[in-house]
Amino acid sequence: MHTAGFKWVTGLDCSEAMLYESERKKVYSDLEKVTLGGENFVNDFPVSLRNRFDFATCAGLIEATSPQEYLFDQLLLSLKKDGYFIFTA
C-alpha cells in the first residue's frame, strides 16, 4: 500500500496473534487492538478512531457462523465523510 501512495497505514485487529504477525511485516505506521460487534458498539468504539480514516479495507472479517448485525455500522464510524470501505468475507 505504501508503494501505491498511502503514507500512513494503520492496522486494527481484535486478535493479538494477528497484530503480532502485522508487526513482523513492518508495513504499518500504527497497530491497535479493537473489539468489534456487540449491541453497545457505538459506545465501545474508541473515540480516537472515529472519523479518522479516508479509506478502510478488511479481509476475512466475516464468518458465516457468527454474523454481527452491527459490524458494518461500527466500522463505518471510523471513516471520514465520503470515505471508502472495501471488504472481503
Order of alpha helices (4+ residues) and beta strands (2+ residues): beta-alpha-beta-alpha-beta-alpha-beta
